[in-house]
């Protein structure tokens, strides 16, 4: 597979991952993530989180309704052996309970690797801008 096709595939998987988060689709999220997923993210208060239970809490306790859409802006894809790192700015559009449109952004780096012939999301780092 040439780099352009691999880049496109990883970006598409990253979009599917963000869509599953936006839609609260735990089944799709877990199908894309390795059970040993690790991360640094603001919700973890500076701690390294390992495994899926931390993330599951946000899917299970999600409030119903509300529009939410993520857009990947200025992605950079880098292949490293059997893994791929994708870094981008994530633009998140939501609608507040009062009906106001709100846009926020953060920087994300996600690591994907081949596990048993399938791409799996194994680590990410998200930080506010």
C-alpha positions, 0 to 999 in steps of 0.5 A: 500500500502506498503512503497516500492510500495508507494516509487516506485509510488512517484519516477515514478511521480517525473520522469514524472514531470521532463520529463514534464519540460524537454519536455516543456509539460505544460499539463502534468506538470499541471496535476501533480501539485496542483494549489496552488503549492509553491516553493523556487527556484533560479529563484525566487531570494529567494522569496516563489512562490505560484501558477502556473503562475510563472512556466507557464512563463518558459513553454510558453517562452521556446526556441525551440529545444535543448536536455534536460534530467533530472536524479534522483540520490540517491533519499530518500523517506519519508512518512509523513501521507498522504504526501510523501517527496522525496529528490534527486540530479537532474542531468541535461544534455543539449546540448549548442547552439554550440553543446557541452554537458553540465551537471549540478546538483542541490538538490531538495526536492519535497512534494506530497500529496493525494488530492481527491484520486490522488497524487499532487505535492504541494511544492518543494525546489531546490538549486544549488550545 
